[in-house]
Amino acid sequence: MFYPQEIRNYRDWTTIDVDLWRHYWFAMVNRGVMAQPYWWDEQWTISVQHTEADIDKHLAAFSDIASSLTKAQQERMAVAVH
């Protein structure tokens, strides 16, 4: 979603769609999920403290925002084509 193909390494990750990532981050925070510290390259932060309930909350929040992310991505692609 943030990158047009499978991300294989850090160099791939550095070219993601930062605006779309920002949409994801704020939408998740607004639903009570802090996926990572704020900025796109902090995804390397992990924790062994997450519970099954934390994971379920994250998945539910992502499910809630998936359609808005898809719409935002399609709008960005439409602008890029024109």
A tleap script that builds the chain and sets N, CA, C and O, in Angstrom:
source leaprc.protein.ff14SB
mol = sequence {
  NMET PHE TYR PRO GLN GLU ILE ARG ASN TYR
  ARG ASP TRP THR THR ILE ASP VAL ASP LEU
  TRP ARG HIE TYR TRP PHE ALA MET VAL ASN
  ARG GLY VAL MET ALA GLN PRO TYR TRP TRP
  ASP GLU GLN TRP THR ILE SER VAL GLN HIE
  THR GLU ALA ASP ILE ASP LYS HIE LEU ALA
  ALA PHE SER ASP ILE ALA SER SER LEU THR
  LYS ALA GLN GLN GLU ARG MET ALA VAL ALA
  VAL CHIE
}
set mol.1.N position { 0.816 -1.191 0.000 }
set mol.1.CA position { 0.000 0.000 0.000 }
set mol.1.C position { 0.867 1.264 0.000 }
set mol.1.O position { 0.569 2.218 -0.719 }
set mol.2.N position { 1.923 1.274 0.793 }
set mol.2.CA position { 2.772 2.463 0.859 }
set mol.2.C position { 3.861 2.438 -0.207 }
set mol.2.O position { 4.541 3.439 -0.435 }
set mol.3.N position { 4.023 1.286 -0.860 }
set mol.3.CA position { 5.090 1.075 -1.839 }
set mol.3.C position { 4.522 0.191 -2.940 }
set mol.3.O position { 3.756 -0.725 -2.640 }
set mol.4.N position { 4.866 0.430 -4.211 }
set mol.4.CA position { 4.215 -0.292 -5.305 }
set mol.4.C position { 4.566 -1.773 -5.428 }
set mol.4.O position { 3.956 -2.477 -6.234 }
set mol.5.N position { 5.514 -2.255 -4.664 }
set mol.5.CA position { 5.875 -3.673 -4.713 }
set mol.5.C position { 6.326 -4.128 -3.330 }
set mol.5.O position { 6.367 -3.330 -2.394 }
set mol.6.N position { 6.657 -5.385 -3.202 }
set mol.6.CA position { 7.114 -5.918 -1.914 }
set mol.6.C position { 8.375 -5.179 -1.466 }
set mol.6.O position { 9.303 -4.978 -2.249 }
set mol.7.N position { 8.392 -4.784 -0.208 }
set mol.7.CA position { 9.570 -4.115 0.349 }
set mol.7.C position { 10.559 -5.189 0.774 }
set mol.7.O position { 10.234 -6.064 1.576 }
set mol.8.N position { 11.765 -5.115 0.230 }
set mol.8.CA position { 12.783 -6.132 0.498 }
set mol.8.C position { 13.885 -5.669 1.443 }
set mol.8.O position { 14.568 -6.491 2.055 }
set mol.9.N position { 14.059 -4.353 1.563 }
set mol.9.CA position { 15.167 -3.859 2.370 }
set mol.9.C position { 14.887 -2.416 2.802 }
set mol.9.O position { 13.874 -1.820 2.435 }
set mol.10.N position { 15.802 -1.889 3.577 }
set mol.10.CA position { 15.621 -0.537 4.104 }
set mol.10.C position { 15.562 0.502 2.989 }
set mol.10.O position { 14.789 1.456 3.073 }
set mol.11.N position { 16.373 0.325 1.944 }
set mol.11.CA position { 16.364 1.289 0.842 }
set mol.11.C position { 14.990 1.370 0.186 }
set mol.11.O position { 14.537 2.455 -0.180 }
set mol.12.N position { 14.324 0.218 0.036 }
set mol.12.CA position { 12.958 0.243 -0.492 }
set mol.12.C position { 12.058 1.053 0.435 }
set mol.12.O position { 11.256 1.871 -0.016 }
set mol.13.N position { 12.202 0.815 1.732 }
set mol.13.CA position { 11.327 1.471 2.707 }
set mol.13.C position { 11.482 2.987 2.677 }
set mol.13.O position { 10.507 3.703 2.906 }
set mol.14.N position { 12.683 3.495 2.400 }
set mol.14.CA position { 12.909 4.939 2.432 }
set mol.14.C position { 12.202 5.677 1.306 }
set mol.14.O position { 12.168 6.907 1.305 }
set mol.15.N position { 11.636 4.949 0.347 }
set mol.15.CA position { 10.946 5.600 -0.769 }
set mol.15.C position { 9.429 5.424 -0.708 }
set mol.15.O position { 8.746 5.621 -1.713 }
set mol.16.N position { 8.898 5.057 0.453 }
set mol.16.CA position { 7.447 4.873 0.569 }
set mol.16.C position { 6.714 6.198 0.392 }
set mol.16.O position { 7.328 7.265 0.400 }
set mol.17.N position { 5.431 6.120 0.236 }
set mol.17.CA position { 4.572 7.298 0.140 }
set mol.17.C position { 4.368 7.833 1.564 }
set mol.17.O position { 3.511 7.346 2.300 }
set mol.18.N position { 5.153 8.824 1.934 }
set mol.18.CA position { 5.138 9.350 3.300 }
set mol.18.C position { 3.789 9.984 3.638 }
set mol.18.O position { 3.323 9.873 4.772 }
set mol.19.N position { 3.161 10.642 2.674 }
set mol.19.CA position { 1.853 11.248 2.945 }
set mol.19.C position { 0.809 10.180 3.258 }
set mol.19.O position { -0.028 10.364 4.142 }
set mol.20.N position { 0.859 9.073 2.539 }
set mol.20.CA position { -0.074 7.983 2.812 }
set mol.20.C position { 0.238 7.351 4.170 }
set mol.20.O position { -0.670 6.994 4.920 }
set mol.21.N position { 1.529 7.217 4.477 }
set mol.21.CA position { 1.907 6.692 5.796 }
set mol.21.C position { 1.372 7.610 6.889 }
set mol.21.O position { 0.858 7.133 7.900 }
set mol.22.N position { 1.487 8.926 6.695 }
set mol.22.CA position { 0.999 9.892 7.688 }
set mol.22.C position { -0.512 9.727 7.890 }
set mol.22.O position { -1.003 9.807 9.017 }
set mol.23.N position { -1.235 9.498 6.809 }
set mol.23.CA position { -2.677 9.237 6.882 }
set mol.23.C position { -2.925 8.017 7.777 }
set mol.23.O position { -3.786 8.043 8.656 }
set mol.24.N position { -2.160 6.955 7.539 }
set mol.24.CA position { -2.266 5.733 8.355 }
set mol.24.C position { -1.985 6.048 9.824 }
set mol.24.O position { -2.766 5.667 10.696 }
set mol.25.N position { -0.889 6.732 10.104 }
set mol.25.CA position { -0.456 6.955 11.485 }
set mol.25.C position { -1.504 7.745 12.268 }
set mol.25.O position { -1.894 7.341 13.363 }
set mol.26.N position { -1.959 8.867 11.713 }
set mol.26.CA position { -2.940 9.674 12.432 }
set mol.26.C position { -4.270 8.946 12.579 }
set mol.26.O position { -4.924 9.056 13.617 }
set mol.27.N position { -4.675 8.208 11.556 }
set mol.27.CA position { -5.929 7.455 11.654 }
set mol.27.C position { -5.842 6.406 12.761 }
set mol.27.O position { -6.810 6.200 13.493 }
set mol.28.N position { -4.700 5.746 12.889 }
set mol.28.CA position { -4.532 4.742 13.940 }
set mol.28.C position { -4.519 5.404 15.318 }
set mol.28.O position { -5.171 4.919 16.243 }
set mol.29.N position { -3.791 6.494 15.459 }
set mol.29.CA position { -3.734 7.198 16.745 }
set mol.29.C position { -5.129 7.669 17.143 }
set mol.29.O position { -5.500 7.591 18.314 }
set mol.30.N position { -5.897 8.152 16.181 }
set mol.30.CA position { -7.261 8.599 16.472 }
set mol.30.C position { -8.158 7.457 16.924 }
set mol.30.O position { -9.232 7.694 17.476 }
set mol.31.N position { -7.730 6.230 16.697 }
set mol.31.CA position { -8.482 5.055 17.148 }
set mol.31.C position { -7.812 4.389 18.354 }
set mol.31.O position { -8.143 3.258 18.710 }
set mol.32.N position { -6.876 5.096 18.973 }
set mol.32.CA position { -6.257 4.609 20.197 }
set mol.32.C position { -5.096 3.656 20.011 }
set mol.32.O position { -4.699 2.972 20.954 }
set mol.33.N position { -4.540 3.599 18.798 }
set mol.33.CA position { -3.420 2.694 18.533 }
set mol.33.C position { -2.191 3.514 18.149 }
set mol.33.O position { -2.205 4.238 17.153 }
set mol.34.N position { -1.133 3.395 18.943 }
set mol.34.CA position { 0.143 4.019 18.607 }
set mol.34.C position { 1.004 2.923 17.991 }
set mol.34.O position { 1.701 2.189 18.691 }
set mol.35.N position { 0.942 2.830 16.674 }
set mol.35.CA position { 1.642 1.745 15.985 }
set mol.35.C position { 3.152 1.849 16.159 }
set mol.35.O position { 3.841 0.834 16.262 }
set mol.36.N position { 3.659 3.058 16.190 }
set mol.36.CA position { 5.085 3.317 16.385 }
set mol.36.C position { 5.239 4.792 16.700 }
set mol.36.O position { 4.290 5.558 16.531 }
set mol.37.N position { 6.428 5.213 17.158 }
set mol.37.CA position { 6.643 6.641 17.354 }
set mol.37.C position { 6.421 7.373 16.031 }
set mol.37.O position { 6.546 6.783 14.958 }
set mol.38.N position { 6.094 8.649 16.117 }
set mol.38.CA position { 5.763 9.391 14.899 }
set mol.38.C position { 6.984 9.653 14.050 }
set mol.38.O position { 7.826 10.473 14.416 }
set mol.39.N position { 7.088 9.035 13.024 }
set mol.39.CA position { 7.796 9.284 11.785 }
set mol.39.C position { 7.935 7.974 11.062 }
set mol.39.O position { 8.020 6.913 11.680 }
set mol.40.N position { 7.956 8.047 9.776 }
set mol.40.CA position { 7.831 6.868 8.930 }
set mol.40.C position { 8.951 5.851 9.097 }
set mol.40.O position { 8.734 4.677 8.797 }
set mol.41.N position { 10.130 6.234 9.554 }
set mol.41.CA position { 11.222 5.261 9.660 }
set mol.41.C position { 11.371 4.678 11.056 }
set mol.41.O position { 12.384 4.042 11.345 }
set mol.42.N position { 10.398 4.875 11.924 }
set mol.42.CA position { 10.438 4.319 13.273 }
set mol.42.C position { 9.764 2.953 13.356 }
set mol.42.O position { 9.562 2.433 14.453 }
set mol.43.N position { 9.416 2.367 12.218 }
set mol.43.CA position { 8.737 1.077 12.231 }
set mol.43.C position { 9.639 -0.036 12.752 }
set mol.43.O position { 9.161 -1.141 13.006 }
set mol.44.N position { 10.897 0.225 12.911 }
set mol.44.CA position { 11.825 -0.798 13.403 }
set mol.44.C position { 11.719 -0.970 14.918 }
set mol.44.O position { 12.328 -1.883 15.476 }
set mol.45.N position { 10.963 -0.115 15.583 }
set mol.45.CA position { 10.748 -0.232 17.016 }
set mol.45.C position { 9.764 -1.371 17.280 }
set mol.45.O position { 8.655 -1.374 16.746 }
set mol.46.N position { 10.170 -2.334 18.103 }
set mol.46.CA position { 9.292 -3.466 18.405 }
set mol.46.C position { 9.166 -3.637 19.913 }
set mol.46.O position { 9.945 -3.072 20.681 }
set mol.47.N position { 8.184 -4.416 20.322 }
set mol.47.CA position { 7.972 -4.673 21.736 }
set mol.47.C position { 7.467 -6.091 21.934 }
set mol.47.O position { 6.648 -6.587 21.160 }
set mol.48.N position { 7.963 -6.732 22.972 }
set mol.48.CA position { 7.457 -8.063 23.322 }
set mol.48.C position { 6.342 -7.954 24.357 }
set mol.48.O position { 5.832 -8.968 24.832 }
set mol.49.N position { 5.966 -6.736 24.702 }
set mol.49.CA position { 4.954 -6.506 25.725 }
set mol.49.C position { 3.525 -6.540 25.201 }
set mol.49.O position { 2.581 -6.508 25.991 }
set mol.50.N position { 3.347 -6.603 23.882 }
set mol.50.CA position { 1.993 -6.578 23.336 }
set mol.50.C position { 1.239 -7.855 23.664 }
set mol.50.O position { 1.774 -8.962 23.590 }
set mol.51.N position { -0.010 -7.666 24.027 }
set mol.51.CA position { -0.879 -8.802 24.343 }
set mol.51.C position { -1.728 -9.147 23.121 }
set mol.51.O position { -1.737 -8.414 22.132 }
set mol.52.N position { -2.430 -10.256 23.200 }
set mol.52.CA position { -3.362 -10.621 22.128 }
set mol.52.C position { -4.423 -9.528 21.964 }
set mol.52.O position { -4.842 -9.228 20.847 }
set mol.53.N position { -4.851 -8.940 23.077 }
set mol.53.CA position { -5.841 -7.857 23.014 }
set mol.53.C position { -5.277 -6.639 22.273 }
set mol.53.O position { -5.992 -5.994 21.507 }
set mol.54.N position { -3.991 -6.324 22.502 }
set mol.54.CA position { -3.349 -5.218 21.779 }
set mol.54.C position { -3.346 -5.487 20.277 }
set mol.54.O position { -3.648 -4.605 19.473 }
set mol.55.N position { -3.003 -6.703 19.918 }
set mol.55.CA position { -2.965 -7.082 18.502 }
set mol.55.C position { -4.359 -6.993 17.895 }
set mol.55.O position { -4.530 -6.479 16.789 }
set mol.56.N position { -5.353 -7.495 18.619 }
set mol.56.CA position { -6.737 -7.429 18.129 }
set mol.56.C position { -7.188 -5.979 17.942 }
set mol.56.O position { -7.871 -5.658 16.969 }
set mol.57.N position { -6.804 -5.105 18.878 }
set mol.57.CA position { -7.172 -3.689 18.775 }
set mol.57.C position { -6.529 -3.058 17.543 }
set mol.57.O position { -7.171 -2.293 16.824 }
set mol.58.N position { -5.262 -3.383 17.305 }
set mol.58.CA position { -4.554 -2.858 16.135 }
set mol.58.C position { -5.230 -3.339 14.850 }
set mol.58.O position { -5.476 -2.548 13.939 }
set mol.59.N position { -5.524 -4.624 14.784 }
set mol.59.CA position { -6.162 -5.178 13.585 }
set mol.59.C position { -7.543 -4.571 13.350 }
set mol.59.O position { -7.908 -4.278 12.211 }
set mol.60.N position { -8.306 -4.382 14.416 }
set mol.60.CA position { -9.637 -3.782 14.284 }
set mol.60.C position { -9.528 -2.334 13.800 }
set mol.60.O position { -10.300 -1.902 12.944 }
set mol.61.N position { -8.575 -1.593 14.348 }
set mol.61.CA position { -8.388 -0.200 13.928 }
set mol.61.C position { -7.960 -0.139 12.468 }
set mol.61.O position { -8.448 0.698 11.708 }
set mol.62.N position { -7.043 -1.029 12.075 }
set mol.62.CA position { -6.610 -1.028 10.678 }
set mol.62.C position { -7.768 -1.393 9.753 }
set mol.62.O position { -7.929 -0.799 8.687 }
set mol.63.N position { -8.560 -2.358 10.158 }
set mol.63.CA position { -9.729 -2.737 9.364 }
set mol.63.C position { -10.660 -1.541 9.184 }
set mol.63.O position { -11.265 -1.365 8.126 }
set mol.64.N position { -10.765 -0.730 10.224 }
set mol.64.CA position { -11.622 0.449 10.196 }
set mol.64.C position { -11.110 1.511 9.221 }
set mol.64.O position { -11.909 2.217 8.606 }
set mol.65.N position { -9.795 1.632 9.074 }
set mol.65.CA position { -9.235 2.687 8.223 }
set mol.65.C position { -8.830 2.201 6.835 }
set mol.65.O position { -8.487 3.022 5.984 }
set mol.66.N position { -8.859 0.919 6.585 }
set mol.66.CA position { -8.365 0.374 5.312 }
set mol.66.C position { -9.031 1.023 4.102 }
set mol.66.O position { -8.358 1.339 3.121 }
set mol.67.N position { -10.326 1.221 4.163 }
set mol.67.CA position { -11.011 1.806 3.004 }
set mol.67.C position { -10.587 3.259 2.781 }
set mol.67.O position { -10.463 3.692 1.636 }
set mol.68.N position { -10.363 4.011 3.853 }
set mol.68.CA position { -9.929 5.400 3.670 }
set mol.68.C position { -8.495 5.461 3.148 }
set mol.68.O position { -8.150 6.367 2.390 }
set mol.69.N position { -7.661 4.505 3.547 }
set mol.69.CA position { -6.303 4.439 3.003 }
set mol.69.C position { -6.336 4.110 1.517 }
set mol.69.O position { -5.616 4.715 0.722 }
set mol.70.N position { -7.177 3.148 1.147 }
set mol.70.CA position { -7.300 2.772 -0.262 }
set mol.70.C position { -7.776 3.959 -1.087 }
set mol.70.O position { -7.251 4.219 -2.170 }
set mol.71.N position { -8.771 4.679 -0.577 }
set mol.71.CA position { -9.295 5.850 -1.282 }
set mol.71.C position { -8.212 6.918 -1.429 }
set mol.71.O position { -8.055 7.495 -2.505 }
set mol.72.N position { -7.470 7.182 -0.367 }
set mol.72.CA position { -6.402 8.181 -0.417 }
set mol.72.C position { -5.331 7.768 -1.422 }
set mol.72.O position { -4.822 8.604 -2.169 }
set mol.73.N position { -4.991 6.491 -1.441 }
set mol.73.CA position { -3.988 6.001 -2.385 }
set mol.73.C position { -4.487 6.154 -3.825 }
set mol.73.O position { -3.733 6.592 -4.693 }
set mol.74.N position { -5.723 5.806 -4.082 }
set mol.74.CA position { -6.282 5.940 -5.429 }
set mol.74.C position { -6.319 7.399 -5.866 }
set mol.74.O position { -6.039 7.707 -7.024 }
set mol.75.N position { -6.659 8.291 -4.954 }
set mol.75.CA position { -6.677 9.719 -5.281 }
set mol.75.C position { -5.280 10.216 -5.617 }
set mol.75.O position { -5.103 10.998 -6.551 }
set mol.76.N position { -4.288 9.764 -4.859 }
set mol.76.CA position { -2.903 10.176 -5.116 }
set mol.76.C position { -2.422 9.639 -6.454 }
set mol.76.O position { -1.711 10.330 -7.183 }
set mol.77.N position { -2.807 8.413 -6.778 }
set mol.77.CA position { -2.407 7.825 -8.055 }
set mol.77.C position { -3.091 8.552 -9.213 }
set mol.77.O position { -2.472 8.757 -10.257 }
set mol.78.N position { -4.349 8.943 -9.049 }
set mol.78.CA position { -5.075 9.661 -10.096 }
set mol.78.C position { -4.426 11.015 -10.370 }
set mol.78.O position { -4.328 11.437 -11.522 }
set mol.79.N position { -3.988 11.687 -9.323 }
set mol.79.CA position { -3.315 12.977 -9.485 }
set mol.79.C position { -1.980 12.781 -10.196 }
set mol.79.O position { -1.607 13.591 -11.045 }
set mol.80.N position { -1.258 11.714 -9.857 }
set mol.80.CA position { 0.045 11.447 -10.468 }
set mol.80.C position { -0.083 11.154 -11.957 }
set mol.80.O position { 0.817 11.477 -12.732 }
set mol.81.N position { -1.199 10.543 -12.364 }
set mol.81.CA position { -1.408 10.196 -13.766 }
set mol.81.C position { -1.718 11.440 -14.592 }
set mol.81.O position { -1.325 11.527 -15.755 }
set mol.82.N position { -2.416 12.392 -14.003 }
set mol.82.CA position { -2.819 13.588 -14.757 }
set mol.82.C position { -1.714 14.565 -14.838 }
set mol.82.O position { -1.874 15.629 -15.435 }
savepdb mol mol.pdb
quit
